[in-house]
């Protein structure tokens, strides 16, 4: 029985579908400053449980800025940790392992690095820092940042398309052709 060979047109169609499927699954690139060699990195939860065991280890963490404090030669950012997505951008979720403080060199403008902005950083664990959140004492993990990326603010979309108004009702609109006094053309 002769073996059946697919036509070249079929092969091209399958290649186009395959490339389209792969490009639809692709995500944006990881910023160059945040790329790290592969390997297991400690989580904030692990470091909070035993900070002395993780001193000097590299981390890539991210989250939402809660507070900024500029000091004479550096800036301390208090961040609410968030899980990182495929591009290392913090995810929009209420899941968190707690808070940590990142030390960045120099001055950072509080109008740009404002509370609520998302930040991802690469750095080393330096220990813990005792502060309060309101009146509650809290032990923050301290990170000396070597590189960071401030993400652009997320675009807020309206709940419905701009060209469509949910409060407008067209009396001649009907989803079924028998609701109109005349037939469709």
C-alpha positions as CSV (number, residue, x, y, z in Angstrom):
1,X,0.0,0.0,0.0
2,X,1.5,3.3,-1.0
3,X,2.3,5.9,1.7
4,X,0.2,9.0,1.5
5,X,2.1,12.3,1.5
6,X,0.3,15.5,2.7
7,X,0.0,18.2,0.1
8,X,2.3,21.3,0.3
9,X,-0.7,23.5,0.9
10,X,-1.7,21.5,3.9
11,X,1.8,21.6,5.3
12,X,1.9,25.4,4.9
13,X,-1.5,25.8,6.6
14,X,-0.3,23.6,9.5
15,X,2.9,25.6,9.9
16,X,0.9,28.9,9.9
17,X,-1.5,27.6,12.6
18,X,1.5,26.3,14.6
19,X,3.3,29.6,14.5
20,X,0.1,31.5,15.3
21,X,-0.5,29.3,18.3
22,X,3.0,29.7,19.7
23,X,2.9,33.5,19.2
24,X,-0.4,33.7,21.1
25,X,1.1,31.9,24.0
26,X,4.2,34.1,24.1
27,X,4.7,36.6,26.9
28,X,6.7,39.8,27.0
29,X,10.4,39.6,27.6
30,X,11.9,39.7,31.1
31,X,13.7,43.1,31.6
32,X,17.4,42.6,31.2
33,X,18.2,44.0,34.7
34,X,16.0,41.3,36.3
35,X,17.4,38.2,34.5
36,X,19.1,35.8,36.8
37,X,20.7,32.4,36.4
38,X,18.3,29.5,36.7
39,X,18.1,27.8,40.1
40,X,15.9,27.9,43.2
41,X,15.5,31.2,44.9
42,X,14.3,31.5,48.5
43,X,10.8,32.8,49.0
44,X,9.9,35.6,51.4
45,X,8.1,33.0,53.6
46,X,11.3,30.9,53.9
47,X,13.5,33.9,54.7
48,X,11.1,35.2,57.3
49,X,11.2,31.8,59.1
50,X,15.0,31.6,59.2
51,X,16.7,34.9,58.1
52,X,20.2,33.9,59.4
53,X,20.3,30.9,57.1
54,X,19.6,33.0,54.0
55,X,22.0,36.0,54.5
56,X,23.7,37.0,51.3
57,X,21.6,34.9,49.1
58,X,20.3,36.4,45.8
59,X,16.5,37.0,45.4
60,X,14.1,38.3,42.8
61,X,11.1,39.6,44.5
62,X,8.4,42.0,43.6
63,X,5.3,43.7,44.9
64,X,3.4,46.9,45.4
65,X,5.1,49.9,47.0
66,X,3.5,50.7,50.4
67,X,5.9,53.4,51.6
68,X,9.0,55.3,50.5
69,X,11.6,56.9,52.7
70,X,14.5,58.9,51.2
71,X,17.7,59.0,53.3
72,X,20.8,61.0,52.6
73,X,22.5,58.4,50.4
74,X,19.9,55.8,49.8
75,X,16.1,55.1,49.5
76,X,14.2,52.5,51.5
77,X,11.1,51.1,49.9
78,X,8.5,49.1,51.9
79,X,6.8,46.7,49.6
80,X,3.9,44.3,49.9
81,X,5.1,41.2,48.2
82,X,3.2,39.7,45.3
83,X,3.8,36.5,43.3
84,X,5.6,37.3,40.1
85,X,4.2,36.4,36.7
86,X,6.1,35.1,33.6
87,X,7.6,38.5,32.8
88,X,8.5,39.0,36.5
89,X,5.8,41.6,36.9
90,X,3.9,41.4,40.2
91,X,0.5,39.8,39.7
92,X,-2.7,41.6,40.5
93,X,-3.8,39.5,43.4
94,X,-4.4,39.7,47.1
95,X,-2.0,36.8,47.7
96,X,1.0,37.9,49.7
97,X,3.7,36.4,51.8
98,X,4.1,39.6,53.8
99,X,6.2,42.8,53.5
100,X,9.9,43.5,52.9
101,X,12.1,46.6,52.7
102,X,14.4,47.2,49.7
103,X,17.4,49.5,49.9
104,X,18.1,51.3,46.7
105,X,21.1,53.6,46.2
106,X,20.5,57.3,45.7
107,X,17.3,59.4,45.6
108,X,14.1,58.1,44.2
109,X,11.3,60.6,43.5
110,X,8.3,59.8,45.8
111,X,6.0,61.2,43.0
112,X,7.2,58.5,40.6
113,X,7.8,55.7,43.1
114,X,4.5,56.3,44.7
115,X,2.4,53.9,46.9
116,X,0.5,51.5,44.8
117,X,3.1,51.3,42.0
118,X,4.5,47.8,41.1
119,X,8.2,47.1,41.4
120,X,10.4,44.0,40.8
121,X,14.0,43.9,42.1
122,X,17.0,41.7,42.2
123,X,19.2,41.9,45.3
124,X,20.7,40.1,48.3
125,X,19.3,39.4,51.7
126,X,20.9,41.6,54.4
127,X,18.9,40.5,57.4
128,X,15.8,41.9,59.2
129,X,14.5,45.3,60.2
130,X,12.1,45.9,63.0
131,X,9.4,48.6,62.3
132,X,5.7,49.0,62.9
133,X,2.8,48.9,60.5
134,X,0.4,51.3,62.3
135,X,1.0,50.3,65.9
136,X,1.7,46.6,65.1
137,X,5.4,45.6,65.4
138,X,6.6,43.8,62.3
139,X,9.9,42.2,61.3
140,X,10.8,43.2,57.7
141,X,13.2,41.2,55.6
142,X,15.9,43.7,54.3
143,X,17.1,43.4,50.7
144,X,20.0,45.4,49.2
145,X,18.8,45.9,45.6
146,X,21.3,45.6,42.8
147,X,18.7,46.2,40.0
148,X,15.1,47.1,39.9
149,X,12.3,47.7,37.4
150,X,9.4,50.0,38.1
151,X,6.4,48.8,36.0
152,X,4.2,51.2,34.1
153,X,0.8,51.7,35.7
154,X,-1.9,49.3,34.5
155,X,-4.5,50.6,32.1
156,X,-7.9,50.7,33.6
157,X,-10.6,49.7,31.1
158,X,-14.2,50.7,31.3
159,X,-16.7,48.0,32.2
160,X,-18.2,48.1,28.7
161,X,-17.0,49.2,25.2
162,X,-16.9,53.0,24.7
163,X,-19.2,52.8,21.6
164,X,-21.9,50.9,23.5
165,X,-24.0,52.4,26.3
166,X,-25.8,49.9,28.5
167,X,-28.5,52.4,29.3
168,X,-29.5,53.0,25.7
169,X,-32.4,50.9,24.4
170,X,-33.3,50.9,20.8
171,X,-37.1,50.1,20.5
172,X,-36.6,48.5,17.0
173,X,-33.8,46.2,18.2
174,X,-34.7,42.6,18.7
175,X,-32.6,39.5,18.8
176,X,-35.1,37.5,16.8
177,X,-36.5,38.4,13.3
178,X,-40.1,37.8,14.2
179,X,-40.1,40.7,16.6
180,X,-39.9,43.3,13.8
181,X,-42.9,44.2,11.7
182,X,-40.8,43.8,8.5
183,X,-38.4,41.1,7.4
184,X,-34.6,41.4,7.3
185,X,-33.0,42.2,4.0
